Amino acid sequence: MARQWSEGHSSSILCVGASSGLEGLLASGSEGGEVTVWSQEGTIVGRVTLPGEDDCTSVVFGPAAPGQLYVSHGDAVSVLDPRNLKGPVEEFHGAGEEEINALTVNETGSALAVADDSGAVRVLELPGGKVCRTLRRHTNICSSVAFRPQRPNNLLSAGLDMQVMLWGLQKTRPLWILNLQDVAEEEDDQQQQQRPGQLFNPPLVHCVSVASCGNIVGCAAEDGRVHLMRIGSGSKLEQQGAVKAHSQGASQAHFASFLSHPYWLVTGGNDGQVVLWELSKHPVVSLEVKASAPAAPRRKGKSKAKRKEQSRDKAKTPPKGETEREEAEGEDEVAEAAAAGAEEETEKSGLKLSISHGDKVNWLCPVVLKGEPSVVVADQSSSLTVYPLSPM
């Protein structure tokens, strides 16, 4: 059953973040500079309106120090104490060149990355907030950034130029760039042949997330897809693909690290749907799963011997009655294969739970609340909605 968390804000909530600390606090930011901290039960722990009253666009708890909350508003980042919200403990003025859209802190707590409207990504040293890197390659708004888990010097960025980039922070040029427009055009050409006349939105990227294994990346895009990438050894882009996730633009995609394996993803879109995906069978992910799984004992020679036997049988010409019987059996096999293919396609897409939220999704935050896997949804309203993530 959905639960409402109300009275924390007076206007539309734009972002939500969860702490990894023992208390498991959550924070939300809204238009007009309002920040609210919530308990696991949804009671308000504290509220503050930041100086300048610019919209709060991102809230992130420090993974190494859950007692620090970073909030972006305008081109600044405020550092707050979530247990004592009287005002900023520290302010990083001019952290972004223009309005900041997203924040991410690496898991060692030594770096904060900010993505802004100019397309630049700035990396700030923590503590202190000194700018140590400015990464310029996006040609439009940079909408989202995410550090790779287990690799605190690798950073992903994505933007409205339809590009996804992986950066190594030792250098100021990307390790690789994937242009989703090129990828989507190839896919659309194939789909247009199947469904002529269908229109596709460009894959402007709104949100990037990395699974806890550090190797699988998901990007929510305006074409309704979640674009997936697998990063291999040497930080190379090994494979990419997509899941057709929403009937309108996908605004949010977040991996849920607390479920049974790293490949559960929660997405939200402008179609008002919140969807849980289990991606371990998706072609982009499955090789990663196989690589991390223990090797299964080999069944000796069965398939090879069977193939040889089948090819010998094909070489013989059977009597007429036998041919007809085999043809009938062959038709049954084709029908069975088609049914299995359809089932496999559903399995590969990995859709496990679809929630009709009914309003455009601004932000999603997968979190464990009082022991229950859940997702907190921010939309156009001033309240948060909490849904249980079951079945898992």
Buried (B, 14 or more C-beta within 10 A) or exposed (E): EEBEBEEBBEBBBBBBBBBBBEEBBBBBBBBBBBBBBBBBEBEEBBBBBBBEEBBBBBBBBBBBBBBBBBBBBBBBBBBBBBEEBEEBEBBBEEBBBBBBBBBBBBBEBEBBBBBBBBBBBBBBEBBEBEBEBEBBBBEBBBBBBBBBBEBBBBBBBBBBBBBBBBBBBEEEEBBEBBEBBEBBEEBBEEBEEEEEEEEBBBBBBBBBBBBBBBBBBBBBBBBBBBBBBBBEEEBEBBBBBBBBBBEBBBBBBBBBBBBEBBBBBBBBBBBBBBBBBBBBBBEBBBEBBEEEEEEEEEEEEEEEEEEEEEEEEEEEEEEEEEEEEEEEEEEEEEEEEEEEEEEEEEEBBBBBBEBEBEEBBBBBBBBBBEEEBBBBBBBEBBBBBBBBBEEB
